[in-house]
C-alpha cells in the first residue's frame, strides 16, 4: 500500500523529493527510503535531479520513469462525410508525453486489406518506428470508435466500417498483438478529453453534444461515464423527430449531410458540413446569418431533449460543426433554446482545437495503465 500510494503521488505531482513524499504520505524516513528503493529497483521511479540552495545536503528529486509503460491510442473515423483521414493515432509514455503521432490514409494502409487487426498492426509498427521503439514496448491500446462497444459480447455496434463490427474483434486484437486493448465510443472519449483539458474541467458533471458527420451524446457523471446496458447510451442520432414525416430521426435533422443540404438552400457551399459552417461564420451577409440561425434552431432541438431529460449543470457543444461555429453558433443555439423552452441549462462550446477523440483515447489509456501499475504493485508486494 505504501509503494502504490507513493507511485500514485508521483503520477499526480510529477516530481517530489523524499521529504515531500514523507510529508504527503505520513511515512517515516526509513519507510520512505525503502519505498523509493523498491520503486526505483522495479523501474517505476527515477532520480531526475537534486535540490540546491537549502540547508543541509542536496535532496534527490524523484519522478515516474516515463519509459515504464507506452500507451497507444487510435481514433477510428467514419470518413463517409468528412475529409479527414480514417485513422489518427499516437504513442505516449507514462507521463503523457507524445512519442509519435500521425494520420493514416487508406492508401498508406493498403496492405491491411480491410482487416482491422492488420490495420492496427501496421499503424502501431509505423508509430513505433517513428518513436524508435520496438512493438514489444507497447503496454496498452485504447481504441476510439464511431459506435458503441458492448463488452458482454465483445462487439462494436452501430459502426459501418468493414470488419470492425465482427464479434470478438477486441479480444482478437489483444491476443494477436499481445496487448491490453480497450474500445470506447468516440464521443465518450471526447468527453474524457473535455473533462481533463477543456470546458468540463472542474465541473461536477456535464453532457457533451457532438455535431459532426454524425451525432453523439456523452454523459459525464464526474467519476465515470454513463454507458448504458449495452454501451449505447448517448446514440442521440437515432432519436425520432416528428411523426410519419421527414426528417425521420435526429441524424437527418442535424447530421453532416443535413447541415450541408441546409447550407445549400442559403447559397452556402463547402466540401464538408464544418467547411460550410466556417464559411458562414466568416461571411457577414444575410444568407449566412439565415443559415446559422436555421442550424441553431435544429441544434436547439437536441439540446432541449438532453437538458429536459438529464438537467445537467453544463452542456458542451463539440464536434467539427460546433468547433467551426464557435461562439457565434453557440450564442444562436442558446437564443433558440431559451426562446423555445423555459430551460436555462448553461451551454459552452468546446475549447479543444485538436482531435478530441484522440486526446481522450490517450487520457483513457494512460489512466488504465496507471491504475494497472498501481494495482499490480499492490498485488506483487502483498504477502501470500
MOPEQUI-V943755 format. One record per residue. N is the residue number from 0. OMEGA is omega as a letter, one per 40 degrees, with the letter a starting at -180 (999 if undefined). Layout:
n omega
N OMEGA
N OMEGA
//
This chain:
n omega
0 i
1 a
2 a
3 i
4 i
5 i
6 i
7 i
8 i
9 i
10 a
11 a
12 a
13 i
14 i
15 i
16 i
17 a
18 i
19 i
20 i
21 i
22 a
23 a
24 a
25 a
26 i
27 i
28 a
29 a
30 i
31 i
32 i
33 a
34 a
35 i
36 i
37 a
38 i
39 i
40 i
41 i
42 a
43 i
44 i
45 i
46 a
47 i
48 i
49 i
50 i
51 i
52 a
53 i
54 i
55 a
56 i
57 a
58 i
59 i
60 a
61 i
62 i
63 i
64 a
65 a
66 a
67 i
68 i
69 a
70 i
71 i
72 i
73 i
74 i
75 a
76 i
77 a
78 a
79 a
80 a
81 a
82 a
83 i
84 a
85 a
86 i
87 a
88 a
89 i
90 i
91 i
92 a
93 i
94 a
95 i
96 a
97 i
98 i
99 i
100 a
101 i
102 a
103 i
104 i
105 i
106 a
107 a
108 a
109 a
110 a
111 i
112 i
113 i
114 a
115 a
116 i
117 i
118 a
119 i
120 i
121 i
122 a
123 i
124 i
125 a
126 i
127 i
128 i
129 a
130 a
131 a
132 i
133 a
134 a
135 i
136 a
137 a
138 a
139 i
140 i
141 i
142 i
143 a
144 i
145 a
146 i
147 a
148 i
149 a
150 a
151 i
152 a
153 a
154 i
155 a
156 i
157 i
158 a
159 i
160 a
161 i
162 a
163 i
164 a
165 i
166 i
167 a
168 a
169 i
170 i
171 i
172 a
173 a
174 a
175 i
176 a
177 a
178 i
179 a
180 i
181 i
182 a
183 i
184 a
185 a
186 i
187 i
188 i
189 i
190 i
191 i
192 i
193 i
194 a
195 a
196 a
197 a
198 a
199 a
200 i
201 i
202 i
203 i
204 i
205 i
206 i
207 i
208 a
209 i
210 i
211 i
212 i
213 i
214 i
215 i
216 i
217 a
218 a
219 a
220 a
221 i
222 a
223 i
224 i
225 a
226 a
227 a
228 a
229 a
230 a
231 i
232 i
233 i
234 a
235 i
236 a
237 a
238 i
239 i
240 a
241 a
242 i
243 a
244 i
245 e
246 a
247 i
248 a
249 i
250 a
251 i
252 a
253 i
254 a
255 i
256 i
257 i
258 i
259 i
260 i
261 i
262 a
263 i
264 i
265 i
266 i
267 a
268 i
269 i
270 i
271 i
272 a
273 i
274 i
275 i
276 i
277 i
278 a
279 i
280 a
281 a
282 a
283 a
284 a
285 a
286 i
287 i
288 i
289 i
290 a
291 i
292 i
293 i
294 i
295 i
296 a
297 i
298 a
299 i
300 i
301 i
302 a
303 i
304 a
305 a
306 a
307 a
308 a
309 a
310 a
311 i
312 a
313 i
314 i
315 i
316 a
317 a
318 a
319 a
320 i
321 i
322 a
323 a
324 i
325 a
326 a
327 i
328 a
329 a
330 i
331 i
332 i
333 i
334 i
335 i
336 i
337 i
338 a
339 a
340 i
341 a
342 a
343 i
344 i
345 a
346 i
347 i
348 a
349 i
350 a
351 a
352 a
353 i
354 a
355 a
356 i
357 i
358 i
359 i
360 i
361 i
362 a
363 i
364 i
365 i
366 a
367 a
368 a
369 i
370 i
371 i
372 i
373 a
374 a
375 i
376 i
377 a
378 a
379 a
380 i
381 a
382 i
383 999
//
